[in-house]
Amino acid sequence: MSASPGPMRPVHMLMAVTVMAIWGTNFSVSKITLTEFQPITAMAIRFTLVAALLLPFVKVPWGQMRQIFWYSVVMGGLHFPLIFTGMQGADASAASIAIQLQVPFASLLAAVFLGDKLGWRRGVGMLVAFGGIAVIAGDPGPDTSLFHLGLVVAAAFAFAFSNIQMKWMGEIDPFTLNAYMALFAVPQLVLMSLLLEDNQLAQIVHADWVGWACILYMALLATITAYALWTPLIKRFDVNQTIPFLLFVPVFGVGSGVLWLGEPLTWRLIVGGVLVVAGVAVILIRRPRIVVARTIT
């Protein structure tokens, strides 16, 4: 169905906010997961589940397999290992804000690879967003190191480049993309885990129900259910109506970090978060199509 300029009804807005709540709270869920599993092991298990659940129901995208493979290298080989390793030493609140830098990064990469013109307004938005991260980095808190926060920023850059890959790839069903990205990502993640981590089998055997519930949350809710709700919206409504909902992700990320994990709500986090969201909002208003809305954790 083609996009419609008509307004979203309350039920559609509720669907969109629900998706943002799932993606935002997924940062806190990920932090809990890391108390039971090492980061790359957790991702290997997650995407094994995603592939097993989705592959029987999607068609084989024969003409796009090479592009999906390279997409899996960026997402499965870089983005997810970087963000989950980063979150070992970064609060969920700070991570949910820092990952929003994928929007200014995507804007910069669109200018380089797609010939998109930046314009002074988006330039200001980028500076404001990066300035917000600088405010947070000035004193990230006792449980957040600059190194790990930097890994999350690097994950944002990898995610932004995957936006460019999506533009090159052209039209593809999100469930097909997720299924085959997961399929290609699993062996990469397993190899990385074997090289960089240890005691994987012990983690799998001894993890309690909370750890497994978090894995299921990431696979079933953050990946599959969120797309089941989000895909009809982005197909039905214009991008200017749907993409701005992404600004709710850090709100739920910070809120769940504070309420669920007891993370401190410092003035630097508040001011930095407001600056990042404001800068991202300017960019999205000017060029909402530079961002492909999909899960980032």
C-alpha positions in Angstrom: 0.0 0.0 0.0 1.4 3.4 -0.9 1.9 6.1 1.7 -1.0 8.3 2.4 -0.9 12.0 3.4 -3.9 11.5 5.7 -3.5 11.9 9.4 -2.7 9.1 11.8 -5.5 8.0 14.0 -5.1 7.5 17.8 -4.8 3.7 17.3 -1.9 4.2 14.8 -0.2 6.6 17.2 -0.6 4.1 20.0 1.0 1.4 17.7 3.9 3.8 17.0 4.5 4.7 20.6 4.3 1.0 21.6 7.1 0.2 19.1 9.2 3.1 20.5 8.6 1.9 24.0 9.8 -1.6 23.0 12.9 -0.3 21.3 13.6 2.2 24.1 13.2 -0.2 27.0 15.3 -2.7 25.1 18.4 -0.8 26.3 17.6 -1.6 29.9 16.7 -5.2 28.9 20.1 -5.5 27.2 21.9 -4.3 30.4 20.1 -7.0 32.3 21.0 -9.6 29.7 24.7 -8.7 30.1 24.6 -9.8 33.7 24.0 -13.4 32.5 25.7 -13.5 29.1 28.7 -12.0 27.5 27.7 -9.5 24.8 28.6 -11.4 21.6 27.3 -14.7 23.0 24.0 -13.0 23.7 23.8 -11.6 20.2 24.6 -15.0 18.7 21.7 -16.6 20.7 19.4 -13.8 19.8 19.9 -13.9 16.1 19.8 -17.7 16.1 16.2 -17.4 17.5 15.3 -14.7 15.0 16.5 -16.7 12.0 14.8 -19.9 13.3 11.5 -18.1 13.8 11.4 -16.0 10.6 13.1 -18.1 7.9 10.2 -20.6 7.4 7.9 -17.7 6.6 9.8 -15.6 4.2 10.9 -16.0 0.6 14.5 -16.3 -0.5 15.7 -12.9 -1.8 17.9 -14.4 -4.5 18.6 -11.1 -6.2 19.7 -9.4 -3.0 21.6 -12.0 -1.2 25.1 -10.4 -1.7 23.8 -7.1 -0.5 22.2 -8.7 2.6 25.4 -10.5 3.4 27.4 -7.2 3.4 24.6 -5.6 5.4 24.9 -8.5 7.9 28.7 -7.7 8.2 28.0 -4.1 9.1 25.1 -4.9 11.5 26.0 -8.4 12.8 29.8 -8.0 12.6 30.1 -4.4 13.8 27.0 -2.6 15.1 25.7 -5.2 17.5 29.0 -6.3 18.9 30.0 -2.7 19.4 26.8 -1.5 21.1 26.6 -4.5 23.4 30.2 -4.4 24.3 29.9 -0.7 24.9 26.9 -1.2 27.1 29.0 -3.4 29.4 30.5 -0.1 30.7 27.8 2.4 29.9 24.4 3.1 31.5 21.3 2.2 29.4 20.3 5.9 29.7 23.5 7.2 28.2 23.6 4.5 25.5 20.0 5.2 24.4 21.0 8.8 23.9 24.4 8.3 22.3 23.0 5.8 19.7 20.8 8.7 18.3 23.9 10.0 16.7 23.1 7.5 13.9 20.9 10.3 12.5 23.5 13.0 12.0 26.0 10.3 10.9 23.4 9.1 8.4 23.0 12.6 7.1 26.7 13.0 6.7 27.0 9.7 4.9 24.1 10.5 2.6 26.0 13.6 1.5 29.1 11.6 0.8 27.5 8.5 -0.9 24.2 9.7 -2.2 25.0 13.3 -3.1 22.5 14.7 -0.6 22.9 18.4 0.2 23.3 19.1 3.9 22.1 22.7 4.3 22.9 25.0 7.2 19.9 23.9 9.3 20.9 20.3 9.3 24.5 21.4 9.9 23.3 23.2 13.0 21.3 20.2 14.1 24.4 18.0 13.8 26.5 20.4 15.9 23.7 20.5 18.6 23.5 16.7 18.7 27.2 16.2 18.9 27.3 18.9 21.5 24.8 17.0 23.6 27.0 14.0 23.6 30.0 16.2 24.6 28.0 17.4 27.6 27.3 13.8 28.7 30.9 12.8 28.0 32.1 15.6 30.3 30.9 13.6 33.3 29.3 10.3 32.1 28.7 9.0 35.6 30.3 6.4 37.8 29.0 3.5 35.8 29.8 4.8 32.3 33.3 5.0 30.9 34.3 7.2 28.0 35.7 4.2 26.2 32.5 2.2 26.4 30.4 5.3 25.5 32.7 5.7 22.5 31.9 2.1 21.4 28.2 3.0 21.4 29.0 6.1 19.2 31.0 3.8 16.9 27.9 1.5 16.8 25.8 4.5 15.8 28.2 5.2 12.9 27.9 1.5 11.8 24.1 1.7 12.0 24.2 4.9 10.0 26.2 3.3 7.2 23.7 0.4 7.1 21.1 3.1 6.2 23.2 3.8 3.1 23.3 0.0 2.4 19.5 -0.1 2.7 19.2 2.7 0.1 21.5 0.8 -2.3 19.5 -2.4 -1.6 16.2 -1.0 -2.7 12.8 -2.3 -1.7 12.8 -5.4 0.5 10.4 -6.9 3.1 11.7 -6.1 6.6 11.0 -9.6 7.8 13.0 -11.1 4.9 15.8 -8.7 5.6 15.8 -9.5 9.4 15.6 -13.2 8.7 18.6 -13.4 6.3 20.6 -10.8 8.2 20.3 -13.0 11.2 21.2 -16.1 9.3 24.4 -14.5 7.9 25.2 -12.8 11.2 25.1 -15.9 13.4 28.3 -17.6 12.1 30.1 -14.2 12.3 29.0 -13.7 15.9 29.9 -17.3 16.9 33.4 -16.9 15.4 33.9 -13.6 17.2 32.6 -15.1 20.4 35.0 -18.0 20.2 37.9 -15.7 19.5 37.1 -13.0 22.1 35.0 -14.6 24.8 35.0 -17.8 26.9 32.8 -20.0 29.0 30.0 -19.7 26.4 28.5 -23.1 27.2 28.5 -22.5 30.9 26.6 -19.2 30.4 24.0 -21.0 28.3 23.6 -23.8 30.8 23.6 -21.7 34.0 21.7 -18.6 32.9 18.5 -18.0 35.0 15.0 -17.3 33.7 15.6 -13.6 33.8 18.5 -13.8 31.3 16.5 -16.0 29.0 13.5 -13.8 29.3 15.6 -10.9 28.2 16.9 -12.8 25.2 13.4 -13.6 24.3 12.4 -10.0 24.7 15.1 -8.9 22.3 14.3 -11.6 19.7 10.5 -11.7 19.9 9.6 -8.1 20.9 12.4 -5.8 19.9 12.9 -7.5 16.5 9.8 -9.4 15.4 6.8 -7.9 17.3 8.0 -4.3 16.8 8.3 -4.8 13.1 4.9 -6.5 13.0 3.5 -3.2 14.4 5.8 -0.8 12.7 5.9 -2.1 9.1 2.2 -1.4 8.4 2.6 2.2 9.7 5.6 3.0 7.5 3.8 1.5 4.5 0.6 3.3 5.1 1.7 6.8 6.2 4.1 9.3 4.9 7.6 9.3 6.3 7.1 12.7 7.9 4.4 11.3 10.1 6.2 8.1 11.2 9.9 8.9 11.5 9.5 11.6 14.2 8.2 8.9 16.6 11.9 7.8 16.8 12.5 10.7 19.1 10.6 8.8 21.8 13.2 6.0 21.8 15.7 7.9 24.1 12.8 9.0 26.3 11.9 5.4 27.0 15.6 4.5 27.2 16.3 7.0 29.9 13.1 6.4 31.7 13.6 2.6 31.9 17.2 3.1 32.9 16.3 5.3 35.8 13.1 3.4 36.9 14.2 -0.2 36.3 17.9 0.0 36.9 18.2 2.8 39.3 20.6 4.8 37.0 21.2 8.4 38.1 19.3 11.2 36.3 22.0 13.9 36.3 21.8 17.4 34.9 24.4 16.5 32.3 22.3 13.5 31.1 19.1 15.7 31.0 20.8 18.7 29.2 22.8 16.4 26.9 19.8 14.3 26.1 17.7 17.4 25.3 20.4 18.7 23.0 20.8 15.4 21.2 17.0 15.0 20.7 16.7 18.6 19.5 19.5 18.2 17.0 18.2 15.0 15.7 14.7 16.5 15.4 16.0 19.3 13.2 17.7 16.8 10.9 14.6 14.5 10.7 12.3 17.5 10.0 14.6 18.6 7.1 15.4 15.1 5.7 13.3 12.3 7.3 14.1 9.9 4.5 17.8 9.7 5.4 16.8 7.4 8.2 15.5 3.8 7.8 13.5 3.2 10.9 14.4 -0.2 12.4 15.7 -1.7 15.6 19.0 -0.5 16.8 19.6 -2.7 19.8 
